[in-house]
Amino acid sequence: MRLTPKFDNYKSFYQALKAVFDDPNAYATAERSLLALKQDKSYSAYYSRFLSLITTLG
């Protein structure tokens, strides 16, 4: 029995992975995380997390 590839290219593979594993409501998740963000580590770690969340929020 020969198996045929399900994905013809990387883009279709990536889209399938994203559909299964990506956050369906990334905006709301980032918003909640930003509201709960506290500086419990170094400033650089805090700022990095802040930038990551702001990028998601646009």
C-alpha positions in Angstrom: 0.0 0.0 0.0 1.5 3.3 -1.1 0.6 6.5 0.9 0.3 9.7 -1.1 1.3 13.0 0.5 -1.6 15.0 1.9 0.1 18.3 1.4 1.4 19.5 -2.0 3.5 22.3 -0.5 4.7 23.9 2.7 2.0 26.6 2.6 -0.9 24.1 2.7 0.9 22.1 5.5 1.4 25.3 7.5 -2.3 26.3 7.1 -3.4 22.9 8.2 -1.2 23.1 11.3 -2.4 26.6 12.1 -6.0 25.6 11.8 -5.5 22.8 14.3 -3.1 24.4 16.8 -3.5 28.2 16.5 -5.5 30.3 19.0 -8.9 30.8 17.5 -9.2 34.2 19.3 -5.7 35.5 19.5 -6.8 39.1 19.9 -8.8 38.4 23.0 -6.1 36.2 24.4 -3.5 39.0 23.9 -5.8 41.6 25.4 -6.3 39.5 28.5 -2.6 38.8 28.8 -1.8 42.5 28.4 -4.2 43.5 31.2 -2.6 40.9 33.5 1.0 41.7 32.5 3.2 42.5 35.5 6.9 43.0 35.7 7.9 40.0 37.8 11.2 39.4 36.0 13.7 41.7 34.4 12.7 44.9 32.5 13.9 43.4 29.2 11.7 40.3 29.7 8.7 42.5 30.6 9.3 44.7 27.6 9.7 41.8 25.2 6.4 40.3 26.4 4.8 43.7 26.1 6.0 44.1 22.5 4.8 40.6 21.6 1.3 41.3 22.9 1.1 44.8 21.3 2.1 43.3 17.9 -0.7 40.8 18.2 -3.2 43.6 19.1 -2.0 45.7 16.2 
